Every structure is written in C-alpha cells, then in structure tokens.
Amino acid sequence: MGVQKKTRKFAQVGILALIDSGLRINIDQVKRVIGQGDARLKKNQAKGEIESKRKAKGDEVVREIPQVSSSLFFQYNTALVPPYSVLVDTNFLSHTVQHKLELLETMMDCLYAKCIPIITDCVMAELEKLGQKYRIALRIARDERWERLRCDHKGVYADDCLVDRVMKHKVYIVATNDRDLKRRVRKIPGVPIMSVARGKYVIERLPDAPEK
C-alpha cells in the first residue's frame, strides 16, 4: 500500500483558526483567485473571438479569381506592337526639357519603331497648374502631332488616371520618371516603363526592346 501524500490545506487551516477565535464565517464566501489566463476574463474572450475569426477566414474557399488580360502570355504582352502608344507623364516632360531632348525622335531612337506620344487631359491640366516654370513642357505637350486622350472623370490625380488606363487597357507604354508611379506600374504585369536617364530614353520590361 502506497504512502498517502500530505498536502497543506491553507484555506482550511485559516478558516479553523478564525472559528477558534470566535468569528462566524460562511465558507461559501471564500473566493478562489482567477488566473490571468482564465477564459472567463473579458480580455481573453476578445482574443478568442479574434483567433476564431482568423481561422474562419483561412478556411474560406476562393470562389472568384481576378481575370487576367487575354493579351498576356506569362509576362509577355502580345498587344504591344509598333506603332507604340506612349502615355506621357508630367515628370517625363520636365526631364525631357532639362536634358534638351526631342520627344518623338528620342522615343524612336529608343524603340527603333514608330511611336505615338499620348497626352491625357489630366497631364495637361497638371502642367497648366504648375505655372511659368513648366511653360516649355506645356508648349511641347500642346504640339498638334501628339494624340490627346480625353478624361471623363473629374478631380483625379494624373498618376491615378494613368494607372487606371493601363490596368484596363494593356496597350500602352508609360513614360515617367516619378518613383511612386514607377512602383505602381511595376505591379501591373505586361506594362513597360520608359524614363529619362543618362541623357537619353531607356525602356524596361519590354522583351523586344533593343539592348543598349
């Protein structure tokens, strides 16, 4: 027969001591201390609800997949063929003026193909707001040889307008030197970026572009 383990019963010892001293105690009033990890606490209940929601989201079945453009063959955009349609940004025109480059001729030297510079209403409005500092860039943008693209929306930032267009129609090259706009366009598959660097135009993400 094994030896019974002796444990101290502090609550019972305390109650007996008080009874001996003549005090009346209702044993039901003695409360146990709840630990910090107890599930009955409000903060622990809130954590449990958050975890259950996360698990429920993880178990959800994906029933809809975003449609991919039919012109994309993996990362290769088959819709990009000469003559190339180039959406020109305000920043790109400014850098063109600073480096004293001819817009159309330098584009054709970069791509070895016919190019059509396109100026949207948003870019034109942005150039007009910038004032005298950008008057030469505005004069270049107003050239009748370039194609003008009408904007139906109102009060939209020019970068948002360009990103929205290339997401809907992957037939454009985006010409910009703006870092934020480049970062946003790089997330869209099949859209090349043209920029001003080293006194000329350079192109990225266009498989058929000549190596330089």
Phi, psi and omega per residue, in radians:
M1 nan 2.289 -3.073
G2 -1.315 2.814 3.137
V3 -1.459 2.267 -3.141
Q4 -1.248 2.336 -3.117
K5 -1.345 2.258 -3.131
K6 -1.600 2.193 3.092
T7 -2.180 2.576 3.118
R8 -1.459 2.299 3.108
K9 -1.875 1.563 -3.025
F10 -1.110 -0.695 -3.097
A11 -1.105 -0.769 -3.123
Q12 -1.153 -0.688 3.136
V13 -1.100 -0.737 3.137
G14 -1.144 -0.719 -3.125
I15 -1.157 -0.740 3.128
L16 -1.096 -0.641 -3.140
A17 -1.157 -0.678 3.131
L18 -1.232 -0.654 3.097
I19 -1.096 -0.715 3.122
D20 -1.092 -0.520 -3.116
S21 -1.430 0.007 3.043
G22 1.668 0.149 -3.134
L23 -1.622 2.497 3.079
R24 -1.593 2.192 -3.103
I25 -2.261 2.289 3.008
N26 -1.547 2.032 -3.046
I27 -1.092 -0.490 3.140
D28 -1.145 -0.335 -3.120
Q29 -1.400 -0.183 3.129
V30 -1.300 2.096 -3.057
K31 -1.857 2.510 3.059
R32 -1.540 2.527 3.114
V33 -1.343 2.233 3.137
I34 -1.490 2.292 3.129
G35 -1.252 2.806 -3.103
Q36 -1.175 -0.385 -3.140
G37 -1.634 0.140 -3.112
D38 -1.155 2.382 -3.081
A39 -1.227 -0.249 -3.113
R40 -1.392 -0.267 3.102
L41 -1.227 2.560 -3.067
K42 -1.098 -0.719 -3.105
K43 -1.133 -0.625 3.113
N44 -1.278 -0.552 3.080
Q45 -1.150 -0.708 3.123
A46 -1.118 -0.724 3.105
K47 -1.087 -0.698 3.136
G48 -1.112 -0.670 3.116
E49 -1.153 -0.714 3.123
I50 -1.096 -0.772 -3.133
E51 -1.131 -0.675 3.129
S52 -1.153 -0.645 3.098
K53 -1.151 -0.714 3.113
R54 -1.084 -0.737 3.127
K55 -1.132 -0.666 3.135
A56 -1.126 -0.702 3.109
K57 -1.128 -0.688 3.136
G58 -1.151 -0.490 -3.121
D59 -1.506 -0.127 -3.107
E60 -1.166 2.452 3.136
V61 -1.550 2.293 3.108
V62 -1.310 2.015 -3.068
R63 -1.859 -0.140 -3.127
E64 -2.447 2.240 3.129
I65 -1.958 2.298 3.127
P66 -0.983 2.392 -3.085
Q67 -1.287 2.328 3.129
V68 -1.670 2.500 -3.133
S69 -1.051 2.390 -3.112
S70 -1.215 -0.266 -3.130
S71 -1.443 -0.117 -3.093
L72 -1.589 2.225 2.980
F73 -1.972 1.653 -2.905
F74 0.991 -2.028 3.107
Q75 -1.672 0.005 -3.088
Y76 -1.609 2.193 -3.113
N77 -1.695 1.872 -3.090
T78 -1.323 -0.217 -3.135
A79 -1.388 -0.230 -3.127
L80 -1.530 1.734 3.122
V81 -2.356 2.696 3.075
P82 -1.112 2.579 -0.101
P83 -1.258 2.381 -3.067
Y84 -1.386 2.335 3.056
S85 -1.634 2.072 -3.043
V86 -1.986 2.018 3.054
L87 -1.395 2.041 -3.039
V88 -1.694 2.291 3.136
D89 -1.682 2.807 3.118
T90 -1.027 -0.757 -3.113
N91 -1.100 -0.645 -3.141
F92 -1.147 -0.745 3.097
L93 -1.108 -0.685 3.131
S94 -1.089 -0.774 3.128
H95 -1.198 -0.558 3.092
T96 -1.109 -0.725 3.112
V97 -1.168 -0.734 -3.124
Q98 -1.083 -0.662 -3.117
H99 -1.607 0.053 3.093
K100 0.970 0.914 -3.118
L101 -1.869 2.577 3.015
E102 -1.453 2.223 -2.996
L103 -1.066 -1.037 -3.029
L104 -1.219 -0.786 -3.093
E105 -1.099 -0.721 -3.122
T106 -1.218 -0.596 3.061
M107 -1.100 -0.756 -3.127
M108 -1.194 -0.595 3.069
D109 -1.153 -0.545 -3.121
C110 -1.310 -0.749 -3.009
L111 -1.789 -0.180 -3.096
Y112 0.958 0.674 -3.134
A113 -2.752 2.907 3.103
K114 -1.206 2.401 -3.134
C115 -2.201 2.591 3.095
I116 -2.119 1.743 3.057
P117 -1.147 2.348 -3.111
I118 -2.105 2.220 3.114
I119 -1.958 2.124 3.115
T120 -1.502 2.849 3.107
D121 -1.097 -0.584 -3.141
C122 -1.137 -0.737 3.126
V123 -1.171 -0.711 3.115
M124 -1.104 -0.759 3.119
A125 -1.125 -0.645 3.124
E126 -1.159 -0.707 3.107
L127 -1.134 -0.684 3.135
E128 -1.161 -0.566 -3.141
K129 -1.308 -0.449 -3.059
L130 -1.282 -0.312 2.996
G131 1.531 -2.735 -2.986
Q132 -1.142 -0.472 -3.109
K133 -1.078 -0.532 -3.094
Y134 -1.924 0.470 -3.080
R135 -1.168 -0.593 3.132
I136 -1.240 -0.710 3.092
A137 -1.102 -0.664 3.106
L138 -1.154 -0.666 3.111
R139 -1.121 -0.691 3.097
I140 -1.145 -0.735 -3.114
A141 -1.140 -0.492 -3.121
R142 -1.451 0.007 3.132
D143 -1.033 2.332 -3.070
E144 -1.263 -0.228 3.123
R145 -1.267 -0.425 -3.100
W146 -1.451 2.685 3.101
E147 -1.488 2.382 3.098
R148 -1.788 2.343 -3.127
L149 -1.979 2.098 -3.101
R150 -1.349 2.495 3.099
C151 -1.930 2.214 3.139
D152 -1.482 -0.400 -3.092
H153 -1.390 2.977 -3.139
K154 -2.292 2.471 3.034
G155 1.128 0.591 3.125
V156 -1.862 2.421 3.099
Y157 -1.095 2.481 -3.055
A158 -1.032 -0.686 3.125
D159 -1.091 -0.741 3.115
D160 -1.095 -0.653 3.133
C161 -1.110 -0.804 -3.121
L162 -1.147 -0.741 3.132
V163 -1.112 -0.723 3.140
D164 -1.101 -0.670 -3.126
R165 -1.193 -0.773 -3.107
V166 -1.270 -0.399 3.061
M167 -1.279 -0.620 3.142
K168 -1.399 -0.698 -3.084
H169 -2.284 1.880 -3.103
K170 -1.550 0.985 3.123
V171 -2.089 0.204 -3.041
Y172 -2.049 2.676 2.867
I173 -1.838 2.342 -3.130
V174 -1.684 2.112 3.129
A175 -1.776 1.908 -3.111
T176 -2.754 2.702 2.996
N177 -2.020 0.111 -3.129
D178 -1.335 2.167 -3.092
R179 -1.113 -0.769 -3.113
D180 -1.119 -0.735 3.127
L181 -1.170 -0.676 3.080
K182 -1.060 -0.761 -3.140
R183 -1.066 -0.707 -3.136
R184 -1.224 -0.680 -3.113
V185 -1.246 -0.583 3.141
R186 -1.100 -0.403 3.118
K187 -1.351 -0.212 3.136
I188 -1.698 2.034 -3.093
P189 -1.193 2.480 3.035
G190 1.427 0.240 -3.138
V191 -2.020 1.884 3.126
P192 -1.278 2.790 -3.135
I193 -2.187 2.258 3.052
M194 -1.885 2.424 -3.141
S195 -2.556 2.914 3.128
V196 -1.674 2.181 3.127
A197 -2.710 2.419 3.090
R198 0.981 0.653 3.077
G199 1.273 0.365 3.106
K200 -2.710 3.083 3.078
Y201 -1.616 2.416 3.078
V202 -2.187 2.638 -3.105
I203 -2.143 2.480 3.060
E204 -2.265 2.632 3.111
R205 1.174 0.538 3.026
L206 -2.140 1.856 -3.031
P207 -1.041 -0.602 -3.088
D208 -1.481 0.015 -3.093
A209 -1.192 2.466 3.112
P210 -1.173 2.458 3.136
E211 -1.349 2.442 3.140
K212 -2.285 nan nan
